[in-house]
Amino acid sequence: MYGTKRSGKLKVISSSDEAASLEPRAAPSADKPSLAIEITGATLQYPIGAFVRGSLKSSLFGLLGHREKAPQVQFVDAITNLDLSIQAGERVGVIGSNGSGKSTLLRAMAGVYPLRSGSISVTGQIGTLLDISLGFEPESTGRENIYYRGMVMGYSRKQIREFESEIVDFASLGEFIDLPMRTYSAGMYVRLGFAVSTQFQPDVLLIDEVFGAGDASFAERARARMNRIVETAGIVVLVSHDLGLISSFCTRVIWMDRGRLVQDGSPEAVIPRFLEYMTSAAASA
């Protein structure tokens, strides 16, 4: 869960409430001092091992009085005792090897994953681009899905209609905009999802690996839009394996490994050390 503070009041929102909490608003000022992400002692765990699922056999044995011993559930820490503070105006890149907790951290910020302990407080309205399929119906057209996804984000049909043509133009899907999305490639999903999610310029924008599936033309336009958003949005947090993108786009880099914070600093300070670590790890493998 995460807290979204508005007007000095803390409102705790579960993952199911996330979309409803995103109220439409004008583009925020980049120098808003109230915008922040505060993470204190955050620990998030995943269950591992076997789970007992209901079966006809176990049900029959249960009726006969036989009780199977339930397996002990074990957990692995995806995030461990993390303390982190992100302030208004920051462009933060999150890097690390696979399984380091990067995407988990982003989803915890968005309220998708609940914490086992600690707290995450996000002050400001959140926009996310975490899953390209979120809010999309494959059997409906791209144009129809603009409305579906927009409504998932908490906007009315009237508000979405005002920006429909801009979203369509930016996605540049041609005649595919009026075809079912089951006919789309992964890159086309990304283009439409990015176009919708970045149209409304939230206070806090959380992005997870969205540039890789787009073509060169899309990537150029996406970067231009991201630069514009950064000038007006309060906070942007980007997870990516593209260190070139992180270096050029972000003013701060967080290096995660096995759920823990390894280094937090400028791209010039963090990325070379991360590359040295990865080179050393590959040589010793």
TORTI-247065 format. One record per residue (C-alpha): residue number from 1; chain; x, y, z. Coordinates in steps of 0.1 Angstrom, whole numbers, m for minus. Example, Ala and Ser with C-alpha at 12.3 -4.5 7.8 and 13.67 -1.06 7.14 Angstrom:
2
DOKE; resi; chain; u; v; w
DOKE; 1; A; 123; m45; 78
DOKE; 2; A; 137; m11; 71
This chain:
285
DOKE; resi; chain; u; v; w
DOKE; 1; A; 0; 0; 0
DOKE; 2; A; 11; 36; m4
DOKE; 3; A; 0; 69; 9
DOKE; 4; A; m9; 98; m14
DOKE; 5; A; m8; 131; 5
DOKE; 6; A; m31; 158; m7
DOKE; 7; A; m36; 192; 11
DOKE; 8; A; m17; 179; 42
DOKE; 9; A; m40; 149; 46
DOKE; 10; A; m26; 114; 42
DOKE; 11; A; m49; 90; 23
DOKE; 12; A; m39; 53; 22
DOKE; 13; A; m47; 37; m11
DOKE; 14; A; m47; 0; m19
DOKE; 15; A; m37; m13; m54
DOKE; 16; A; m74; m17; m63
DOKE; 17; A; m79; 20; m56
DOKE; 18; A; m50; 33; m76
DOKE; 19; A; m68; 41; m108
DOKE; 20; A; m97; 59; m90
DOKE; 21; A; m72; 81; m71
DOKE; 22; A; m57; 96; m103
DOKE; 23; A; m78; 127; m107
DOKE; 24; A; m74; 148; m138
DOKE; 25; A; m56; 181; m134
DOKE; 26; A; m36; 207; m153
DOKE; 27; A; 1; 202; m158
DOKE; 28; A; 19; 207; m124
DOKE; 29; A; 47; 231; m118
DOKE; 30; A; 82; 214; m118
DOKE; 31; A; 92; 234; m87
DOKE; 32; A; 65; 222; m65
DOKE; 33; A; 83; 216; m32
DOKE; 34; A; 55; 194; m18
DOKE; 35; A; 60; 166; m43
DOKE; 36; A; 80; 137; m29
DOKE; 37; A; 85; 99; m26
DOKE; 38; A; 95; 89; 9
DOKE; 39; A; 105; 53; 15
DOKE; 40; A; 113; 42; 51
DOKE; 41; A; 125; 7; 61
DOKE; 42; A; 106; m9; 32
DOKE; 43; A; 107; m46; 30
DOKE; 44; A; 87; m66; 4
DOKE; 45; A; 87; m104; 3
DOKE; 46; A; 76; m130; m23
DOKE; 47; A; 64; m164; m13
DOKE; 48; A; 84; m193; m28
DOKE; 49; A; 79; m231; m28
DOKE; 50; A; 48; m252; m32
DOKE; 51; A; 13; m241; m23
DOKE; 52; A; m15; m265; m15
DOKE; 53; A; m43; m261; m41
DOKE; 54; A; m76; m277; m38
DOKE; 55; A; m80; m311; m56
DOKE; 56; A; m107; m338; m57
DOKE; 57; A; m83; m362; m41
DOKE; 58; A; m74; m340; m12
DOKE; 59; A; m111; m332; m7
DOKE; 60; A; m121; m369; m5
DOKE; 61; A; m93; m376; 19
DOKE; 62; A; m105; m347; 40
DOKE; 63; A; m140; m362; 42
DOKE; 64; A; m125; m394; 55
DOKE; 65; A; m107; m376; 82
DOKE; 66; A; m72; m376; 66
DOKE; 67; A; m54; m343; 69
DOKE; 68; A; m23; m337; 48
DOKE; 69; A; 4; m317; 64
DOKE; 70; A; 5; m282; 49
DOKE; 71; A; 39; m272; 35
DOKE; 72; A; 57; m244; 53
DOKE; 73; A; 56; m213; 31
DOKE; 74; A; 90; m197; 27
DOKE; 75; A; 96; m161; 16
DOKE; 76; A; 124; m143; m3
DOKE; 77; A; 131; m106; 2
DOKE; 78; A; 125; m87; m30
DOKE; 79; A; 132; m54; m12
DOKE; 80; A; 151; m53; 21
DOKE; 81; A; 149; m25; 46
DOKE; 82; A; 151; 2; 20
DOKE; 83; A; 153; 39; 28
DOKE; 84; A; 150; 64; 0
DOKE; 85; A; 139; 99; m6
DOKE; 86; A; 131; 115; m40
DOKE; 87; A; 122; 151; m43
DOKE; 88; A; 104; 174; m68
DOKE; 89; A; 123; 179; m101
DOKE; 90; A; 143; 147; m99
DOKE; 91; A; 147; 123; m128
DOKE; 92; A; 157; 91; m112
DOKE; 93; A; 170; 60; m131
DOKE; 94; A; 169; 26; m114
DOKE; 95; A; 194; 0; m126
DOKE; 96; A; 206; m35; m116
DOKE; 97; A; 208; m70; m130
DOKE; 98; A; 178; m92; m134
DOKE; 99; A; 161; m100; m101
DOKE; 100; A; 177; m71; m84
DOKE; 101; A; 143; m56; m73
DOKE; 102; A; 141; m27; m98
DOKE; 103; A; 106; m34; m112
DOKE; 104; A; 94; m45; m78
DOKE; 105; A; 104; m12; m63
DOKE; 106; A; 86; 7; m90
DOKE; 107; A; 54; m14; m84
DOKE; 108; A; 57; m9; m47
DOKE; 109; A; 58; 29; m53
DOKE; 110; A; 27; 26; m75
DOKE; 111; A; 9; 6; m48
DOKE; 112; A; 6; m26; m68
DOKE; 113; A; 27; m46; m44
DOKE; 114; A; 20; m43; m6
DOKE; 115; A; 49; m41; 18
DOKE; 116; A; 56; m66; 46
DOKE; 117; A; 70; m38; 67
DOKE; 118; A; 81; m2; 65
DOKE; 119; A; 63; 25; 45
DOKE; 120; A; 61; 42; 11
DOKE; 121; A; 45; 77; 9
DOKE; 122; A; 40; 93; m25
DOKE; 123; A; 29; 130; m24
DOKE; 124; A; 13; 140; m57
DOKE; 125; A; m8; 124; m84
DOKE; 126; A; 8; 93; m99
DOKE; 127; A; 9; 81; m135
DOKE; 128; A; 24; 48; m144
DOKE; 129; A; 36; 29; m175
DOKE; 130; A; 44; m4; m159
DOKE; 131; A; 25; m29; m181
DOKE; 132; A; 17; m22; m218
DOKE; 133; A; m14; m44; m216
DOKE; 134; A; m29; m28; m186
DOKE; 135; A; m64; m14; m194
DOKE; 136; A; m64; m27; m229
DOKE; 137; A; m90; m51; m244
DOKE; 138; A; m74; m71; m273
DOKE; 139; A; m107; m76; m291
DOKE; 140; A; m115; m39; m291
DOKE; 141; A; m99; m13; m315
DOKE; 142; A; m70; 9; m305
DOKE; 143; A; m93; 39; m306
DOKE; 144; A; m117; 22; m282
DOKE; 145; A; m88; 12; m260
DOKE; 146; A; m78; 48; m256
DOKE; 147; A; m110; 53; m237
DOKE; 148; A; m106; 21; m217
DOKE; 149; A; m71; 29; m206
DOKE; 150; A; m80; 65; m199
DOKE; 151; A; m109; 55; m177
DOKE; 152; A; m86; 30; m159
DOKE; 153; A; m65; 61; m151
DOKE; 154; A; m95; 78; m137
DOKE; 155; A; m105; 101; m165
DOKE; 156; A; m140; 106; m179
DOKE; 157; A; m149; 99; m215
DOKE; 158; A; m154; 137; m221
DOKE; 159; A; m119; 144; m208
DOKE; 160; A; m104; 117; m229
DOKE; 161; A; m123; 128; m260
DOKE; 162; A; m105; 162; m257
DOKE; 163; A; m72; 145; m262
DOKE; 164; A; m81; 117; m285
DOKE; 165; A; m68; 132; m317
DOKE; 166; A; m34; 141; m300
DOKE; 167; A; m31; 105; m287
DOKE; 168; A; m39; 90; m321
DOKE; 169; A; m14; 113; m338
DOKE; 170; A; 14; 106; m314
DOKE; 171; A; 9; 68; m315
DOKE; 172; A; 11; 69; m353
DOKE; 173; A; m6; 35; m359
DOKE; 174; A; m23; 45; m392
DOKE; 175; A; m53; 23; m400
DOKE; 176; A; m44; 0; m372
DOKE; 177; A; m60; 25; m347
DOKE; 178; A; m94; 12; m358
DOKE; 179; A; m84; m25; m358
DOKE; 180; A; m86; m49; m329
DOKE; 181; A; m55; m47; m307
DOKE; 182; A; m50; m85; m310
DOKE; 183; A; m36; m76; m344
DOKE; 184; A; m9; m53; m329
DOKE; 185; A; 27; m60; m324
DOKE; 186; A; 44; m55; m290
DOKE; 187; A; 58; m22; m303
DOKE; 188; A; 24; m10; m313
DOKE; 189; A; 11; m18; m278
DOKE; 190; A; 39; 3; m264
DOKE; 191; A; 33; 32; m287
DOKE; 192; A; m4; 34; m278
DOKE; 193; A; 2; 28; m241
DOKE; 194; A; 29; 54; m239
DOKE; 195; A; 8; 79; m259
DOKE; 196; A; m22; 76; m234
DOKE; 197; A; m1; 73; m202
DOKE; 198; A; 20; 104; m209
DOKE; 199; A; m8; 126; m224
DOKE; 200; A; m21; 138; m190
DOKE; 201; A; 13; 148; m174
DOKE; 202; A; 10; 135; m138
DOKE; 203; A; 29; 149; m109
DOKE; 204; A; 48; 116; m105
DOKE; 205; A; 55; 94; m135
DOKE; 206; A; 67; 58; m130
DOKE; 207; A; 81; 40; m161
DOKE; 208; A; 93; 4; m165
DOKE; 209; A; 112; m5; m197
DOKE; 210; A; 89; 10; m223
DOKE; 211; A; 114; 22; m249
DOKE; 212; A; 128; m12; m260
DOKE; 213; A; 99; m24; m280
DOKE; 214; A; 94; 8; m301
DOKE; 215; A; 110; 16; m334
DOKE; 216; A; 136; 43; m338
DOKE; 217; A; 111; 69; m349
DOKE; 218; A; 89; 62; m318
DOKE; 219; A; 119; 62; m295
DOKE; 220; A; 129; 97; m307
DOKE; 221; A; 95; 111; m303
DOKE; 222; A; 91; 94; m269
DOKE; 223; A; 123; 109; m256
DOKE; 224; A; 112; 143; m268
DOKE; 225; A; 79; 139; m250
DOKE; 226; A; 97; 127; m219
DOKE; 227; A; 119; 157; m219
DOKE; 228; A; 89; 179; m221
DOKE; 229; A; 72; 160; m193
DOKE; 230; A; 103; 163; m171
DOKE; 231; A; 102; 201; m175
DOKE; 232; A; 66; 202; m162
DOKE; 233; A; 61; 171; m141
DOKE; 234; A; 75; 169; m105
DOKE; 235; A; 92; 135; m104
DOKE; 236; A; 100; 108; m130
DOKE; 237; A; 113; 74; m120
DOKE; 238; A; 126; 52; m149
DOKE; 239; A; 136; 15; m147
DOKE; 240; A; 157; 4; m177
DOKE; 241; A; 186; m18; m188
DOKE; 242; A; 195; 9; m214
DOKE; 243; A; 223; 26; m196
DOKE; 244; A; 227; 51; m224
DOKE; 245; A; 191; 62; m219
DOKE; 246; A; 196; 64; m182
DOKE; 247; A; 227; 84; m186
DOKE; 248; A; 212; 109; m210
DOKE; 249; A; 178; 112; m194
DOKE; 250; A; 183; 109; m156
DOKE; 251; A; 200; 133; m131
DOKE; 252; A; 202; 106; m104
DOKE; 253; A; 208; 68; m105
DOKE; 254; A; 199; 42; m80
DOKE; 255; A; 217; 8; m83
DOKE; 256; A; 198; m21; m68
DOKE; 257; A; 211; m56; m61
DOKE; 258; A; 192; m84; m45
DOKE; 259; A; 166; m60; m31
DOKE; 260; A; 192; m37; m15
DOKE; 261; A; 204; m3; m24
DOKE; 262; A; 241; m5; m35
DOKE; 263; A; 247; 31; m46
DOKE; 264; A; 228; 63; m51
DOKE; 265; A; 243; 92; m69
DOKE; 266; A; 249; 109; m103
DOKE; 267; A; 249; 89; m135
DOKE; 268; A; 287; 97; m138
DOKE; 269; A; 293; 82; m104
DOKE; 270; A; 270; 51; m104
DOKE; 271; A; 270; 37; m139
DOKE; 272; A; 308; 31; m142
DOKE; 273; A; 309; 12; m110
DOKE; 274; A; 279; m8; m120
DOKE; 275; A; 296; m17; m153
DOKE; 276; A; 327; m27; m135
DOKE; 277; A; 307; m50; m112
DOKE; 278; A; 289; m66; m141
DOKE; 279; A; 321; m72; m160
DOKE; 280; A; 337; m88; m129
DOKE; 281; A; 306; m109; m123
DOKE; 282; A; 306; m121; m159
DOKE; 283; A; 344; m130; m157
DOKE; 284; A; 340; m150; m126
DOKE; 285; A; 309; m169; m138
